[in-house]
Amino acid sequence: MSHAELTDEEYARFCGLIYQTAGIRIADNKRVMVSNRVRRRLRATGVPGFSQYLALLMSEAGREELPLFLDAITTNETYFFRDPHQYEWFSDTFLAEILHAAALHHHTRSLRIWSAACSTGEEPYSLALKIAAKESRFKHWRITILGTDLSGAVLKSAEAGVYDARSTRLVDPLALKTHFTADAASTKFTIKPEIRARVTWQQHNLLNPLPGEPFDCIFLKNVLIYFDAESKKKVVRNVIAALARGGYLVIGPTEGVHTMLGSLERVQPWLYRQTA
Ligand SMILES: C[S@@+](CC[C@H](N)C(=O)[O-])C[C@H]1O[C@@H](n2cnc3c(N)ncnc32)[C@H](O)[C@@H]1O
């Protein structure tokens, strides 16, 4: 079995494939990382070398392997209430605003949230927890929280809803007690069915439009860092198209899309609104 590093040509071909399928531009200095991650797939599949593995990915038989390869390449790091100020805004301003608008009949009693690139689910579950904290005010509302990701593996894990102490470190102790079941050693926390039922999951590539009704709020965080300008533009176009009139877009600190959001109103450096 080959354990050497990728050759120049193999590296270029892997990077080309990653760019075409996920929009992610891998920097020239990531060869060791890519070699290590591809090697994991060689071990998992029993394919003897890099070039044979590339051939598999390019073939009809490699259809099922391609998402597993992308899983191995992408970074899935996330945790509950990452960037807490954004969740404070969501709870104290956004939810309050939408409740007020519904009371004045300026908004239907429906709320649609999209966590785009949700990884293992901490982001959409954090949003569900914020809504649960105002449960009594959302009686008889139609609430949709959609979590999407390119990777099927992270979505499976999101559906299972089991988290460790590191991932839940910013969940307040009362919410942790109320909405999670801890194991005997308090090292694993499973989200309870009533919160789990609030979120729906869908495998989706942000390079493609997401069909369906528009969203009142979209979280797009910590995914575009490795995308080049062309792919970022595609994603931004698809995300803006999914935003309802008056809807908000929350972006992460590394998205690097500020210059592409000119059609939206800038509310905060990390918060934009569809006013058109
Ligand atoms: C670091 S996680 C971000 C999770 C969460 N949004 C956060 O901010 O904590 C990045 C996720 O983006 C996903 N991803 C990468 N390229 C994607 C694409 N083209 N379409 C959809 N998701 C993608 C990866 O699978 C990964 O789960």
The ligand as a Gaussian input file, in Angstrom:
#p B3LYP/6-31G(d) Opt

LIG

0 1
 C      -16.795000      24.399000      10.157000
 S      -18.339000      23.736000       9.729000
 C      -19.423000      25.100000      10.184000
 C      -20.541000      24.687000      11.114000
 C      -21.376000      25.844000      11.665000
 N      -21.987000      26.616000      10.616000
 C      -20.532000      26.755000      12.564000
 O      -20.333000      27.900000      12.209000
 O      -20.104000      26.309000      13.628000
 C      -18.283000      23.825000       7.943000
 C      -19.265000      22.888000       7.243000
 O      -19.401000      23.300000       5.884000
 C      -19.695000      22.148000       5.114000
 N      -19.460000      22.448000       3.691000
 C      -18.281000      22.594000       3.040000
 N      -18.499000      22.867000       1.742000
 C      -19.856000      22.911000       1.561000
 C      -20.697000      23.137000       0.433000
 N      -20.197000      23.366000      -0.782000
 N      -22.048000      23.090000       0.624000
 C      -22.555000      22.848000       1.855000
 N      -21.813000      22.616000       2.950000
 C      -20.479000      22.638000       2.803000
 C      -18.773000      21.102000       5.693000
 O      -19.238000      19.784000       5.409000
 C      -18.807000      21.441000       7.196000
 O      -19.726000      20.631000       7.889000

